[in-house]
Amino acid sequence: FRQYIEPLLYQYRVNIFMTGHVHAYMRSHPVYQQHINPRGTVYIIAGTGGYKLNSIYMNTTAAESWVAARNNSTYGYGTLTLINETHAKWKHVQTGYEKDGKDGKVENQITDFSDRDYIVNQFYL
């Protein structure tokens, strides 16, 4: 991916790359070749909507420097609001259910994890 697709995303100033197959949540800073870059793409994995949550992290003890937020402990979904031609607002909303309750059952959980960010259209940088 990094070798073939990421240069195209950078060249054409793709603002957001969203995926969801992996059952966890993660949002990067604008990044290019694993370095924070204001003209890089924001990667969002919004896969907390169903089945069994799992870990997708390269480093399980601490987030990489280019990772802005990550969570694989509760189910949730994301909303993207286009504010105007220069800005969009991303918000990850948690449903309040944890992945592993007692005896493997899903239980309601109060959590303080939330994530929201404004994404700038790169054509205006």
C-alpha positions in Angstrom: 0.0 0.0 0.0 2.7 2.5 1.0 4.7 1.8 -2.1 2.0 2.2 -4.7 -1.2 3.8 -3.3 0.1 6.3 -0.8 2.1 8.3 -3.4 -1.1 8.6 -5.5 -3.1 9.8 -2.4 -0.4 12.4 -1.7 -0.1 13.5 -5.4 -3.8 14.0 -5.7 -4.2 15.5 -2.2 -6.6 13.0 -0.9 -7.9 14.4 2.4 -9.4 11.2 4.0 -9.0 7.5 3.4 -11.7 5.6 5.3 -11.8 1.8 5.8 -13.7 -0.4 8.2 -13.0 -4.1 7.7 -10.8 -4.3 10.8 -12.9 -4.4 13.9 -11.3 -1.5 15.8 -11.1 2.4 15.6 -8.1 4.4 14.6 -7.5 7.9 13.2 -4.2 9.2 12.1 -2.8 12.7 11.9 -2.3 13.9 8.3 0.5 11.5 7.4 2.8 10.6 4.5 5.3 7.7 4.6 4.7 7.3 8.4 5.6 10.9 9.2 3.1 13.6 10.1 2.7 15.9 7.2 0.1 18.7 6.8 -0.5 17.7 3.2 -0.7 14.0 4.0 -3.9 11.9 4.2 -5.9 11.3 7.4 -6.5 7.6 7.7 -9.6 6.5 9.5 -10.4 2.9 10.4 -14.0 2.9 11.6 -14.7 -0.8 12.2 -16.3 -0.8 15.6 -19.8 -1.2 14.3 -20.2 -5.0 14.6 -19.0 -8.5 15.2 -16.1 -8.9 17.6 -13.7 -6.1 18.2 -10.0 -6.8 17.8 -6.6 -5.1 17.8 -5.1 -3.7 14.6 -2.2 -1.9 16.1 1.4 -2.2 14.9 2.5 -1.4 18.4 0.3 -2.7 21.2 1.8 -0.8 24.1 1.8 2.8 22.8 0.5 4.5 19.7 2.8 5.3 16.9 3.7 9.0 16.6 1.4 9.5 13.6 -1.7 8.0 15.3 -4.0 10.7 16.7 -6.6 8.3 18.4 -7.3 4.6 18.7 -9.6 2.3 20.6 -10.7 -1.3 20.3 -12.7 -1.6 23.6 -16.2 -0.4 22.7 -18.5 -0.5 19.8 -19.3 2.7 17.9 -19.7 4.5 14.6 -18.5 7.7 12.9 -20.0 10.7 11.4 -18.5 13.1 8.8 -20.0 16.5 8.4 -18.9 18.7 5.5 -18.9 22.2 6.9 -17.8 24.1 3.8 -15.3 23.8 0.9 -12.3 24.0 3.3 -13.3 22.0 6.4 -15.0 18.8 7.4 -15.7 17.6 11.0 -15.1 13.9 11.9 -16.6 12.5 15.0 -16.3 8.9 16.4 -19.4 8.1 18.5 -19.3 5.2 21.0 -22.4 3.2 21.7 -21.3 2.4 25.3 -20.9 -1.3 24.9 -17.7 -3.1 25.6 -16.2 -6.0 23.6 -15.7 -8.6 26.4 -18.2 -8.6 29.2 -18.5 -11.3 31.8 -18.7 -14.8 30.4 -18.0 -13.4 26.9 -21.3 -11.5 26.8 -21.4 -7.9 25.6 -22.3 -5.5 28.4 -23.2 -1.9 28.6 -20.2 0.2 29.7 -19.7 3.9 30.6 -16.6 5.1 28.8 -14.8 8.4 28.4 -13.2 7.7 25.0 -14.3 10.0 22.3 -12.7 11.4 19.2 -13.4 14.4 17.0 -11.3 16.4 14.7 -11.6 19.1 11.9 -10.0 18.0 8.6 -8.7 20.7 6.3 -9.1 20.4 2.6 -5.6 20.2 1.3 -6.3 22.2 -1.9 -6.4 25.2 0.5 -3.1 24.7 2.2 
